[in-house]
């Protein structure tokens, strides 16, 4: 059961973060952002969903990643916390404050952390 959990966590996290990275590129294309707002918004929802599922996958394998060394476990948890926090702040700034500049800044930070 433990090997299955590790395999599913790794394969799920790796595949989801690749898909998330591929779709996130389209979020930064100005033609899509300005002309096709609904596609930009839908793609953003998909990217946030894939990101959250990939973070869950990374946390599933954190105990066994790179030999299970405590420093690597701590690094995975810190990166998960940073990327989750920055994604939540990006969503908050566009949803409730309507600050596009802060939304863009936090999304760029999220892409950097991931």
VENCORZI-V914221 format. One record per residue. N is the residue number from 1. D_LAST is the distance of its C-alpha to the last C-alpha in Angstrom with 1 decimal. Layout:
N	D_LAST
N	D_LAST
This chain:
1	28.1
2	25.7
3	25.0
4	24.5
5	22.0
6	20.0
7	20.4
8	19.4
9	16.4
10	15.2
11	16.4
12	15.1
13	11.6
14	11.5
15	13.4
16	11.6
17	8.1
18	10.2
19	12.2
20	9.6
21	8.4
22	12.2
23	13.2
24	10.9
25	12.9
26	16.0
27	15.0
28	15.6
29	18.9
30	21.7
31	24.2
32	22.3
33	21.5
34	25.1
35	27.3
36	25.6
37	24.3
38	24.6
39	22.5
40	19.8
41	20.0
42	20.1
43	17.1
44	15.2
45	16.5
46	15.5
47	11.9
48	11.8
49	13.8
50	11.8
51	8.6
52	11.0
53	12.7
54	9.8
55	9.3
56	13.1
57	13.2
58	11.1
59	13.5
60	16.4
61	16.1
62	15.3
63	19.0
64	19.6
65	16.6
66	17.9
67	21.3
68	20.6
69	20.8
70	20.3
71	18.2
72	15.6
73	15.9
74	15.5
75	12.4
76	10.7
77	12.3
78	11.4
79	7.6
80	8.4
81	10.8
82	9.0
83	6.4
84	9.6
85	11.8
86	10.4
87	10.3
88	13.8
89	15.0
90	14.2
91	16.1
92	18.8
93	19.4
94	20.1
95	21.9
96	24.2
97	24.4
98	24.2
99	22.6
100	20.9
101	20.2
102	18.3
103	16.5
104	15.3
105	14.4
106	12.3
107	10.5
108	10.0
109	8.6
110	6.2
111	5.2
112	5.5
113	3.8
114	0.0
